[in-house]
Amino acid sequence: MTWPNDADGDVFRTLEEDGFDFSSDHLVDFNIDFENWPPAAEAITLLKEKYNRVDIIEPDEEFEGYVKIQVTAELSYAFVTRVQKEITKSLKKYAAKCESWEVMDD
């Protein structure tokens, strides 16, 4: 398969090299970074209205806080970039961006 030459494409190339099964559904984590912590309650409510799995990851000594949503879907570049854009657009007024994701294959 061929993916664009960007960070998301790099992840897909790595997954392919590792023998990832793109033909079945997987749990995909999308990480949302907020410029101001903690995130506004309205932002969390907005996410919970659209996504069933929303977790607030509090900051600690090693990492800044972020919000993680989880979506089960067949993994594709179009899916990942669409979800990232949708989240970022819907949370723009809360100074939030979704620019990272991961998938754990069992």
Jmol script that loads the backbone (N, CA, C; Angstrom):
load data "model"
ATOM      1  N   MET A   1       0.847  -1.179   0.000  1.00  0.00           N
ATOM      2  CA  MET A   1       0.000   0.000   0.000  1.00  0.00           C
ATOM      3  C   MET A   1       0.891   1.239   0.000  1.00  0.00           C
ATOM      4  N   THR A   2       0.315   2.339  -0.432  1.00  0.00           N
ATOM      5  CA  THR A   2       1.054   3.593  -0.486  1.00  0.00           C
ATOM      6  C   THR A   2       0.324   4.633   0.346  1.00  0.00           C
ATOM      7  N   TRP A   3       1.057   5.292   1.224  1.00  0.00           N
ATOM      8  CA  TRP A   3       0.491   6.347   2.050  1.00  0.00           C
ATOM      9  C   TRP A   3       1.286   7.627   1.842  1.00  0.00           C
ATOM     10  N   PRO A   4       0.650   8.773   2.111  1.00  0.00           N
ATOM     11  CA  PRO A   4       1.352  10.049   1.956  1.00  0.00           C
ATOM     12  C   PRO A   4       2.613  10.115   2.834  1.00  0.00           C
ATOM     13  N   ASN A   5       3.504  10.991   2.448  1.00  0.00           N
ATOM     14  CA  ASN A   5       4.751  11.180   3.181  1.00  0.00           C
ATOM     15  C   ASN A   5       4.535  12.180   4.308  1.00  0.00           C
ATOM     16  N   ASP A   6       3.882  11.712   5.361  1.00  0.00           N
ATOM     17  CA  ASP A   6       3.644  12.544   6.544  1.00  0.00           C
ATOM     18  C   ASP A   6       3.686  11.637   7.777  1.00  0.00           C
ATOM     19  N   ALA A   7       3.467  12.225   8.946  1.00  0.00           N
ATOM     20  CA  ALA A   7       3.566  11.452  10.191  1.00  0.00           C
ATOM     21  C   ALA A   7       2.573  10.282  10.215  1.00  0.00           C
ATOM     22  N   ASP A   8       1.348  10.520   9.756  1.00  0.00           N
ATOM     23  CA  ASP A   8       0.352   9.440   9.744  1.00  0.00           C
ATOM     24  C   ASP A   8       0.761   8.342   8.765  1.00  0.00           C
ATOM     25  N   GLY A   9       1.234   8.742   7.597  1.00  0.00           N
ATOM     26  CA  GLY A   9       1.710   7.763   6.619  1.00  0.00           C
ATOM     27  C   GLY A   9       2.857   6.934   7.169  1.00  0.00           C
ATOM     28  N   ASP A  10       3.743   7.584   7.949  1.00  0.00           N
ATOM     29  CA  ASP A  10       4.864   6.858   8.568  1.00  0.00           C
ATOM     30  C   ASP A  10       4.355   5.756   9.497  1.00  0.00           C
ATOM     31  N   VAL A  11       3.312   6.063  10.269  1.00  0.00           N
ATOM     32  CA  VAL A  11       2.749   5.056  11.179  1.00  0.00           C
ATOM     33  C   VAL A  11       2.173   3.885  10.365  1.00  0.00           C
ATOM     34  N   PHE A  12       1.476   4.199   9.298  1.00  0.00           N
ATOM     35  CA  PHE A  12       0.903   3.132   8.470  1.00  0.00           C
ATOM     36  C   PHE A  12       1.994   2.264   7.850  1.00  0.00           C
ATOM     37  N   ARG A  13       3.079   2.881   7.392  1.00  0.00           N
ATOM     38  CA  ARG A  13       4.183   2.097   6.826  1.00  0.00           C
ATOM     39  C   ARG A  13       4.791   1.170   7.883  1.00  0.00           C
ATOM     40  N   THR A  14       4.951   1.665   9.098  1.00  0.00           N
ATOM     41  CA  THR A  14       5.495   0.842  10.185  1.00  0.00           C
ATOM     42  C   THR A  14       4.560  -0.319  10.500  1.00  0.00           C
ATOM     43  N   LEU A  15       3.256  -0.022  10.571  1.00  0.00           N
ATOM     44  CA  LEU A  15       2.289  -1.086  10.833  1.00  0.00           C
ATOM     45  C   LEU A  15       2.342  -2.148   9.745  1.00  0.00           C
ATOM     46  N   GLU A  16       2.420  -1.721   8.498  1.00  0.00           N
ATOM     47  CA  GLU A  16       2.490  -2.671   7.386  1.00  0.00           C
ATOM     48  C   GLU A  16       3.745  -3.538   7.500  1.00  0.00           C
ATOM     49  N   GLU A  17       4.876  -2.922   7.817  1.00  0.00           N
ATOM     50  CA  GLU A  17       6.132  -3.666   7.972  1.00  0.00           C
ATOM     51  C   GLU A  17       6.025  -4.709   9.087  1.00  0.00           C
ATOM     52  N   ASP A  18       5.226  -4.395  10.104  1.00  0.00           N
ATOM     53  CA  ASP A  18       5.041  -5.304  11.232  1.00  0.00           C
ATOM     54  C   ASP A  18       3.968  -6.360  10.979  1.00  0.00           C
ATOM     55  N   GLY A  19       3.377  -6.374   9.773  1.00  0.00           N
ATOM     56  CA  GLY A  19       2.386  -7.381   9.427  1.00  0.00           C
ATOM     57  C   GLY A  19       0.993  -7.105   9.961  1.00  0.00           C
ATOM     58  N   PHE A  20       0.664  -5.849  10.185  1.00  0.00           N
ATOM     59  CA  PHE A  20      -0.633  -5.460  10.734  1.00  0.00           C
ATOM     60  C   PHE A  20      -1.776  -5.881   9.809  1.00  0.00           C
ATOM     61  N   ASP A  21      -2.879  -6.345  10.375  1.00  0.00           N
ATOM     62  CA  ASP A  21      -4.064  -6.763   9.614  1.00  0.00           C
ATOM     63  C   ASP A  21      -4.990  -5.559   9.426  1.00  0.00           C
ATOM     64  N   PHE A  22      -4.950  -4.973   8.252  1.00  0.00           N
ATOM     65  CA  PHE A  22      -5.778  -3.805   7.951  1.00  0.00           C
ATOM     66  C   PHE A  22      -7.205  -4.182   7.573  1.00  0.00           C
ATOM     67  N   SER A  23      -7.499  -5.469   7.429  1.00  0.00           N
ATOM     68  CA  SER A  23      -8.813  -5.892   6.938  1.00  0.00           C
ATOM     69  C   SER A  23      -9.855  -6.077   8.041  1.00  0.00           C
ATOM     70  N   SER A  24      -9.451  -5.962   9.301  1.00  0.00           N
ATOM     71  CA  SER A  24     -10.428  -6.144  10.378  1.00  0.00           C
ATOM     72  C   SER A  24     -10.497  -4.885  11.251  1.00  0.00           C
ATOM     73  N   ASP A  25     -11.506  -4.827  12.094  1.00  0.00           N
ATOM     74  CA  ASP A  25     -11.679  -3.683  12.986  1.00  0.00           C
ATOM     75  C   ASP A  25     -10.677  -3.732  14.133  1.00  0.00           C
ATOM     76  N   HIS A  26     -10.260  -2.545  14.556  1.00  0.00           N
ATOM     77  CA  HIS A  26      -9.315  -2.403  15.662  1.00  0.00           C
ATOM     78  C   HIS A  26      -9.750  -1.240  16.542  1.00  0.00           C
ATOM     79  N   LEU A  27      -9.308  -1.255  17.785  1.00  0.00           N
ATOM     80  CA  LEU A  27      -9.541  -0.149  18.700  1.00  0.00           C
ATOM     81  C   LEU A  27      -8.458   0.898  18.462  1.00  0.00           C
ATOM     82  N   VAL A  28      -8.872   2.087  18.064  1.00  0.00           N
ATOM     83  CA  VAL A  28      -7.939   3.168  17.737  1.00  0.00           C
ATOM     84  C   VAL A  28      -8.071   4.247  18.799  1.00  0.00           C
ATOM     85  N   ASP A  29      -6.938   4.621  19.385  1.00  0.00           N
ATOM     86  CA  ASP A  29      -6.885   5.709  20.370  1.00  0.00           C
ATOM     87  C   ASP A  29      -6.503   6.999  19.662  1.00  0.00           C
ATOM     88  N   PHE A  30      -7.295   8.046  19.882  1.00  0.00           N
ATOM     89  CA  PHE A  30      -6.964   9.374  19.382  1.00  0.00           C
ATOM     90  C   PHE A  30      -6.679  10.262  20.588  1.00  0.00           C
ATOM     91  N   ASN A  31      -5.535  10.930  20.568  1.00  0.00           N
ATOM     92  CA  ASN A  31      -5.121  11.776  21.682  1.00  0.00           C
ATOM     93  C   ASN A  31      -5.359  13.243  21.347  1.00  0.00           C
ATOM     94  N   ILE A  32      -5.985  13.943  22.278  1.00  0.00           N
ATOM     95  CA  ILE A  32      -6.357  15.340  22.071  1.00  0.00           C
ATOM     96  C   ILE A  32      -5.597  16.192  23.071  1.00  0.00           C
ATOM     97  N   ASP A  33      -4.824  17.124  22.548  1.00  0.00           N
ATOM     98  CA  ASP A  33      -4.045  18.035  23.386  1.00  0.00           C
ATOM     99  C   ASP A  33      -4.772  19.364  23.511  1.00  0.00           C
ATOM    100  N   PHE A  34      -4.850  19.861  24.733  1.00  0.00           N
ATOM    101  CA  PHE A  34      -5.489  21.138  25.022  1.00  0.00           C
ATOM    102  C   PHE A  34      -4.427  22.151  25.412  1.00  0.00           C
ATOM    103  N   GLU A  35      -4.510  23.334  24.808  1.00  0.00           N
ATOM    104  CA  GLU A  35      -3.560  24.393  25.136  1.00  0.00           C
ATOM    105  C   GLU A  35      -3.658  24.785  26.604  1.00  0.00           C
ATOM    106  N   ASN A  36      -4.875  24.761  27.128  1.00  0.00           N
ATOM    107  CA  ASN A  36      -5.106  25.101  28.532  1.00  0.00           C
ATOM    108  C   ASN A  36      -5.610  23.875  29.273  1.00  0.00           C
ATOM    109  N   TRP A  37      -4.978  23.582  30.383  1.00  0.00           N
ATOM    110  CA  TRP A  37      -5.369  22.420  31.187  1.00  0.00           C
ATOM    111  C   TRP A  37      -5.896  22.882  32.520  1.00  0.00           C
ATOM    112  N   PRO A  38      -6.942  22.319  33.029  1.00  0.00           N
ATOM    113  CA  PRO A  38      -7.713  21.209  32.475  1.00  0.00           C
ATOM    114  C   PRO A  38      -8.639  21.689  31.362  1.00  0.00           C
ATOM    115  N   PRO A  39      -9.095  20.763  30.530  1.00  0.00           N
ATOM    116  CA  PRO A  39      -9.999  21.146  29.447  1.00  0.00           C
ATOM    117  C   PRO A  39     -11.344  21.622  29.996  1.00  0.00           C
ATOM    118  N   ALA A  40     -11.979  22.485  29.242  1.00  0.00           N
ATOM    119  CA  ALA A  40     -13.298  22.989  29.628  1.00  0.00           C
ATOM    120  C   ALA A  40     -14.294  21.838  29.698  1.00  0.00           C
ATOM    121  N   ALA A  41     -15.172  21.891  30.676  1.00  0.00           N
ATOM    122  CA  ALA A  41     -16.199  20.849  30.835  1.00  0.00           C
ATOM    123  C   ALA A  41     -17.050  20.731  29.573  1.00  0.00           C
ATOM    124  N   GLU A  42     -17.301  21.863  28.911  1.00  0.00           N
ATOM    125  CA  GLU A  42     -18.084  21.838  27.665  1.00  0.00           C
ATOM    126  C   GLU A  42     -17.392  21.003  26.589  1.00  0.00           C
ATOM    127  N   ALA A  43     -16.078  21.078  26.526  1.00  0.00           N
ATOM    128  CA  ALA A  43     -15.325  20.311  25.531  1.00  0.00           C
ATOM    129  C   ALA A  43     -15.470  18.814  25.798  1.00  0.00           C
ATOM    130  N   ILE A  44     -15.392  18.436  27.051  1.00  0.00           N
ATOM    131  CA  ILE A  44     -15.530  17.018  27.411  1.00  0.00           C
ATOM    132  C   ILE A  44     -16.943  16.539  27.107  1.00  0.00           C
ATOM    133  N   THR A  45     -17.935  17.356  27.420  1.00  0.00           N
ATOM    134  CA  THR A  45     -19.328  17.011  27.123  1.00  0.00           C
ATOM    135  C   THR A  45     -19.520  16.817  25.625  1.00  0.00           C
ATOM    136  N   LEU A  46     -18.946  17.703  24.829  1.00  0.00           N
ATOM    137  CA  LEU A  46     -19.042  17.600  23.374  1.00  0.00           C
ATOM    138  C   LEU A  46     -18.461  16.278  22.885  1.00  0.00           C
ATOM    139  N   LEU A  47     -17.305  15.905  23.421  1.00  0.00           N
ATOM    140  CA  LEU A  47     -16.689  14.638  23.031  1.00  0.00           C
ATOM    141  C   LEU A  47     -17.542  13.446  23.452  1.00  0.00           C
ATOM    142  N   LYS A  48     -18.080  13.492  24.664  1.00  0.00           N
ATOM    143  CA  LYS A  48     -18.892  12.377  25.163  1.00  0.00           C
ATOM    144  C   LYS A  48     -20.194  12.214  24.390  1.00  0.00           C
ATOM    145  N   GLU A  49     -20.693  13.299  23.804  1.00  0.00           N
ATOM    146  CA  GLU A  49     -21.902  13.207  22.984  1.00  0.00           C
ATOM    147  C   GLU A  49     -21.631  12.455  21.687  1.00  0.00           C
ATOM    148  N   LYS A  50     -20.403  12.524  21.202  1.00  0.00           N
ATOM    149  CA  LYS A  50     -20.067  11.907  19.916  1.00  0.00           C
ATOM    150  C   LYS A  50     -19.362  10.560  20.058  1.00  0.00           C
ATOM    151  N   TYR A  51     -18.572  10.399  21.117  1.00  0.00           N
ATOM    152  CA  TYR A  51     -17.768   9.191  21.283  1.00  0.00           C
ATOM    153  C   TYR A  51     -18.117   8.506  22.604  1.00  0.00           C
ATOM    154  N   ASN A  52     -18.220   7.180  22.575  1.00  0.00           N
ATOM    155  CA  ASN A  52     -18.578   6.421  23.774  1.00  0.00           C
ATOM    156  C   ASN A  52     -17.448   6.329  24.777  1.00  0.00           C
ATOM    157  N   ARG A  53     -16.224   6.306  24.284  1.00  0.00           N
ATOM    158  CA  ARG A  53     -15.074   6.099  25.159  1.00  0.00           C
ATOM    159  C   ARG A  53     -14.215   7.354  25.193  1.00  0.00           C
ATOM    160  N   VAL A  54     -14.329   8.103  26.286  1.00  0.00           N
ATOM    161  CA  VAL A  54     -13.573   9.343  26.480  1.00  0.00           C
ATOM    162  C   VAL A  54     -12.883   9.260  27.835  1.00  0.00           C
ATOM    163  N   ASP A  55     -11.564   9.391  27.833  1.00  0.00           N
ATOM    164  CA  ASP A  55     -10.792   9.338  29.074  1.00  0.00           C
ATOM    165  C   ASP A  55      -9.961  10.607  29.214  1.00  0.00           C
ATOM    166  N   ILE A  56      -9.976  11.171  30.404  1.00  0.00           N
ATOM    167  CA  ILE A  56      -9.133  12.324  30.707  1.00  0.00           C
ATOM    168  C   ILE A  56      -7.873  11.780  31.374  1.00  0.00           C
ATOM    169  N   ILE A  57      -6.742  12.028  30.756  1.00  0.00           N
ATOM    170  CA  ILE A  57      -5.464  11.570  31.280  1.00  0.00           C
ATOM    171  C   ILE A  57      -4.796  12.774  31.951  1.00  0.00           C
ATOM    172  N   GLU A  58      -4.769  12.728  33.267  1.00  0.00           N
ATOM    173  CA  GLU A  58      -4.232  13.850  34.041  1.00  0.00           C
ATOM    174  C   GLU A  58      -2.713  13.950  33.866  1.00  0.00           C
ATOM    175  N   PRO A  59      -2.189  15.172  33.923  1.00  0.00           N
ATOM    176  CA  PRO A  59      -0.733  15.328  33.803  1.00  0.00           C
ATOM    177  C   PRO A  59      -0.016  14.687  34.991  1.00  0.00           C
ATOM    178  N   ASP A  60       1.208  14.270  34.743  1.00  0.00           N
ATOM    179  CA  ASP A  60       2.047  13.750  35.821  1.00  0.00           C
ATOM    180  C   ASP A  60       3.472  14.275  35.617  1.00  0.00           C
ATOM    181  N   GLU A  61       4.427  13.681  36.305  1.00  0.00           N
ATOM    182  CA  GLU A  61       5.802  14.148  36.236  1.00  0.00           C
ATOM    183  C   GLU A  61       6.402  14.013  34.837  1.00  0.00           C
ATOM    184  N   GLU A  62       5.918  13.056  34.056  1.00  0.00           N
ATOM    185  CA  GLU A  62       6.499  12.764  32.754  1.00  0.00           C
ATOM    186  C   GLU A  62       5.724  13.333  31.572  1.00  0.00           C
ATOM    187  N   PHE A  63       4.405  13.452  31.703  1.00  0.00           N
ATOM    188  CA  PHE A  63       3.582  13.824  30.558  1.00  0.00           C
ATOM    189  C   PHE A  63       2.605  14.938  30.893  1.00  0.00           C
ATOM    190  N   GLU A  64       2.304  15.742  29.879  1.00  0.00           N
ATOM    191  CA  GLU A  64       1.239  16.730  30.023  1.00  0.00           C
ATOM    192  C   GLU A  64      -0.092  15.988  29.928  1.00  0.00           C
ATOM    193  N   GLY A  65      -1.136  16.576  30.457  1.00  0.00           N
ATOM    194  CA  GLY A  65      -2.445  15.951  30.375  1.00  0.00           C
ATOM    195  C   GLY A  65      -2.982  15.976  28.956  1.00  0.00           C
ATOM    196  N   TYR A  66      -3.866  15.044  28.675  1.00  0.00           N
ATOM    197  CA  TYR A  66      -4.538  14.992  27.381  1.00  0.00           C
ATOM    198  C   TYR A  66      -5.834  14.222  27.542  1.00  0.00           C
ATOM    199  N   VAL A  67      -6.654  14.252  26.518  1.00  0.00           N
ATOM    200  CA  VAL A  67      -7.894  13.487  26.501  1.00  0.00           C
ATOM    201  C   VAL A  67      -7.749  12.433  25.407  1.00  0.00           C
ATOM    202  N   LYS A  68      -8.166  11.222  25.738  1.00  0.00           N
ATOM    203  CA  LYS A  68      -8.089  10.116  24.784  1.00  0.00           C
ATOM    204  C   LYS A  68      -9.499   9.651  24.468  1.00  0.00           C
ATOM    205  N   ILE A  69      -9.778   9.528  23.183  1.00  0.00           N
ATOM    206  CA  ILE A  69     -11.023   8.877  22.776  1.00  0.00           C
ATOM    207  C   ILE A  69     -10.648   7.586  22.068  1.00  0.00           C
ATOM    208  N   GLN A  70     -11.554   6.625  22.103  1.00  0.00           N
ATOM    209  CA  GLN A  70     -11.316   5.353  21.450  1.00  0.00           C
ATOM    210  C   GLN A  70     -12.470   5.054  20.498  1.00  0.00           C
ATOM    211  N   VAL A  71     -12.089   4.614  19.302  1.00  0.00           N
ATOM    212  CA  VAL A  71     -13.066   4.289  18.276  1.00  0.00           C
ATOM    213  C   VAL A  71     -12.685   2.934  17.686  1.00  0.00           C
ATOM    214  N   THR A  72     -13.657   2.055  17.540  1.00  0.00           N
ATOM    215  CA  THR A  72     -13.413   0.780  16.885  1.00  0.00           C
ATOM    216  C   THR A  72     -13.808   0.911  15.424  1.00  0.00           C
ATOM    217  N   ALA A  73     -12.843   0.613  14.540  1.00  0.00           N
ATOM    218  CA  ALA A  73     -13.090   0.756  13.110  1.00  0.00           C
ATOM    219  C   ALA A  73     -12.020   0.004  12.330  1.00  0.00           C
ATOM    220  N   GLU A  74     -12.287  -0.173  11.052  1.00  0.00           N
ATOM    221  CA  GLU A  74     -11.267  -0.696  10.161  1.00  0.00           C
ATOM    222  C   GLU A  74     -10.271   0.430   9.925  1.00  0.00           C
ATOM    223  N   LEU A  75      -9.018   0.169  10.154  1.00  0.00           N
ATOM    224  CA  LEU A  75      -7.997   1.208  10.110  1.00  0.00           C
ATOM    225  C   LEU A  75      -7.623   1.563   8.678  1.00  0.00           C
ATOM    226  N   SER A  76      -7.778   2.839   8.358  1.00  0.00           N
ATOM    227  CA  SER A  76      -7.353   3.345   7.060  1.00  0.00           C
ATOM    228  C   SER A  76      -6.835   4.773   7.246  1.00  0.00           C
ATOM    229  N   TYR A  77      -6.019   5.192   6.306  1.00  0.00           N
ATOM    230  CA  TYR A  77      -5.477   6.547   6.358  1.00  0.00           C
ATOM    231  C   TYR A  77      -6.614   7.564   6.323  1.00  0.00           C
ATOM    232  N   ALA A  78      -7.589   7.344   5.450  1.00  0.00           N
ATOM    233  CA  ALA A  78      -8.722   8.280   5.334  1.00  0.00           C
ATOM    234  C   ALA A  78      -9.491   8.367   6.650  1.00  0.00           C
ATOM    235  N   PHE A  79      -9.709   7.238   7.301  1.00  0.00           N
ATOM    236  CA  PHE A  79     -10.416   7.230   8.580  1.00  0.00           C
ATOM    237  C   PHE A  79      -9.650   8.037   9.623  1.00  0.00           C
ATOM    238  N   VAL A  80      -8.364   7.755   9.782  1.00  0.00           N
ATOM    239  CA  VAL A  80      -7.557   8.423  10.804  1.00  0.00           C
ATOM    240  C   VAL A  80      -7.526   9.932  10.577  1.00  0.00           C
ATOM    241  N   THR A  81      -7.235  10.351   9.364  1.00  0.00           N
ATOM    242  CA  THR A  81      -7.123  11.794   9.111  1.00  0.00           C
ATOM    243  C   THR A  81      -8.478  12.485   9.219  1.00  0.00           C
ATOM    244  N   ARG A  82      -9.553  11.800   8.830  1.00  0.00           N
ATOM    245  CA  ARG A  82     -10.893  12.391   8.958  1.00  0.00           C
ATOM    246  C   ARG A  82     -11.243  12.618  10.423  1.00  0.00           C
ATOM    247  N   VAL A  83     -11.029  11.611  11.259  1.00  0.00           N
ATOM    248  CA  VAL A  83     -11.359  11.730  12.679  1.00  0.00           C
ATOM    249  C   VAL A  83     -10.513  12.832  13.334  1.00  0.00           C
ATOM    250  N   GLN A  84      -9.229  12.868  13.027  1.00  0.00           N
ATOM    251  CA  GLN A  84      -8.373  13.914  13.597  1.00  0.00           C
ATOM    252  C   GLN A  84      -8.876  15.312  13.212  1.00  0.00           C
ATOM    253  N   LYS A  85      -9.220  15.493  11.955  1.00  0.00           N
ATOM    254  CA  LYS A  85      -9.719  16.794  11.485  1.00  0.00           C
ATOM    255  C   LYS A  85     -11.048  17.144  12.144  1.00  0.00           C
ATOM    256  N   GLU A  86     -11.959  16.163  12.237  1.00  0.00           N
ATOM    257  CA  GLU A  86     -13.264  16.406  12.860  1.00  0.00           C
ATOM    258  C   GLU A  86     -13.111  16.832  14.315  1.00  0.00           C
ATOM    259  N   ILE A  87     -12.266  16.134  15.051  1.00  0.00           N
ATOM    260  CA  ILE A  87     -12.061  16.464  16.466  1.00  0.00           C
ATOM    261  C   ILE A  87     -11.458  17.858  16.602  1.00  0.00           C
ATOM    262  N   THR A  88     -10.411  18.124  15.842  1.00  0.00           N
ATOM    263  CA  THR A  88      -9.740  19.424  15.922  1.00  0.00           C
ATOM    264  C   THR A  88     -10.708  20.550  15.568  1.00  0.00           C
ATOM    265  N   LYS A  89     -11.489  20.365  14.520  1.00  0.00           N
ATOM    266  CA  LYS A  89     -12.446  21.397  14.117  1.00  0.00           C
ATOM    267  C   LYS A  89     -13.513  21.619  15.192  1.00  0.00           C
ATOM    268  N   SER A  90     -14.042  20.547  15.745  1.00  0.00           N
ATOM    269  CA  SER A  90     -15.121  20.676  16.729  1.00  0.00           C
ATOM    270  C   SER A  90     -14.632  21.277  18.049  1.00  0.00           C
ATOM    271  N   LEU A  91     -13.333  21.179  18.318  1.00  0.00           N
ATOM    272  CA  LEU A  91     -12.787  21.700  19.577  1.00  0.00           C
ATOM    273  C   LEU A  91     -11.941  22.954  19.390  1.00  0.00           C
ATOM    274  N   LYS A  92     -12.044  23.556  18.234  1.00  0.00           N
ATOM    275  CA  LYS A  92     -11.212  24.733  17.934  1.00  0.00           C
ATOM    276  C   LYS A  92     -11.375  25.832  18.978  1.00  0.00           C
ATOM    277  N   LYS A  93     -12.593  26.121  19.383  1.00  0.00           N
ATOM    278  CA  LYS A  93     -12.810  27.204  20.345  1.00  0.00           C
ATOM    279  C   LYS A  93     -12.257  26.886  21.735  1.00  0.00           C
ATOM    280  N   TYR A  94     -11.870  25.617  21.958  1.00  0.00           N
ATOM    281  CA  TYR A  94     -11.286  25.209  23.237  1.00  0.00           C
ATOM    282  C   TYR A  94      -9.762  25.069  23.144  1.00  0.00           C
ATOM    283  N   ALA A  95      -9.192  25.550  22.037  1.00  0.00           N
ATOM    284  CA  ALA A  95      -7.740  25.493  21.801  1.00  0.00           C
ATOM    285  C   ALA A  95      -7.213  24.067  21.948  1.00  0.00           C
ATOM    286  N   ALA A  96      -7.847  23.152  21.224  1.00  0.00           N
ATOM    287  CA  ALA A  96      -7.455  21.743  21.279  1.00  0.00           C
ATOM    288  C   ALA A  96      -7.130  21.244  19.877  1.00  0.00           C
ATOM    289  N   LYS A  97      -6.235  20.266  19.830  1.00  0.00           N
ATOM    290  CA  LYS A  97      -5.852  19.647  18.563  1.00  0.00           C
ATOM    291  C   LYS A  97      -5.709  18.145  18.751  1.00  0.00           C
ATOM    292  N   CYS A  98      -6.109  17.432  17.723  1.00  0.00           N
ATOM    293  CA  CYS A  98      -5.913  15.983  17.695  1.00  0.00           C
ATOM    294  C   CYS A  98      -4.921  15.701  16.573  1.00  0.00           C
ATOM    295  N   GLU A  99      -3.687  15.395  16.962  1.00  0.00           N
ATOM    296  CA  GLU A  99      -2.645  15.158  15.971  1.00  0.00           C
ATOM    297  C   GLU A  99      -1.929  13.835  16.170  1.00  0.00           C
ATOM    298  N   SER A 100      -2.379  13.047  17.150  1.00  0.00           N
ATOM    299  CA  SER A 100      -1.720  11.756  17.348  1.00  0.00           C
ATOM    300  C   SER A 100      -2.748  10.663  17.616  1.00  0.00           C
ATOM    301  N   TRP A 101      -2.352   9.464  17.272  1.00  0.00           N
ATOM    302  CA  TRP A 101      -3.224   8.306  17.419  1.00  0.00           C
ATOM    303  C   TRP A 101      -2.350   7.063  17.531  1.00  0.00           C
ATOM    304  N   GLU A 102      -2.970   5.996  17.979  1.00  0.00           N
ATOM    305  CA  GLU A 102      -2.270   4.716  18.038  1.00  0.00           C
ATOM    306  C   GLU A 102      -3.299   3.599  18.014  1.00  0.00           C
ATOM    307  N   VAL A 103      -2.823   2.451  17.647  1.00  0.00           N
ATOM    308  CA  VAL A 103      -3.666   1.269  17.627  1.00  0.00           C
ATOM    309  C   VAL A 103      -2.870   0.137  18.255  1.00  0.00           C
ATOM    310  N   MET A 104      -3.538  -0.588  19.132  1.00  0.00           N
ATOM    311  CA  MET A 104      -2.887  -1.723  19.785  1.00  0.00           C
ATOM    312  C   MET A 104      -3.457  -2.982  19.167  1.00  0.00           C
ATOM    313  N   ASP A 105      -2.604  -3.777  18.562  1.00  0.00           N
ATOM    314  CA  ASP A 105      -3.040  -5.017  17.936  1.00  0.00           C
ATOM    315  C   ASP A 105      -2.804  -6.163  18.900  1.00  0.00           C
ATOM    316  N   ASP A 106      -3.860  -6.906  19.158  1.00  0.00           N
ATOM    317  CA  ASP A 106      -3.748  -8.050  20.082  1.00  0.00           C
ATOM    318  C   ASP A 106      -3.059  -9.223  19.433  1.00  0.00           C
TER     319      ASP A 106
END
end "model"
wireframe off; spacefill off
backbone 0.3
color backbone group
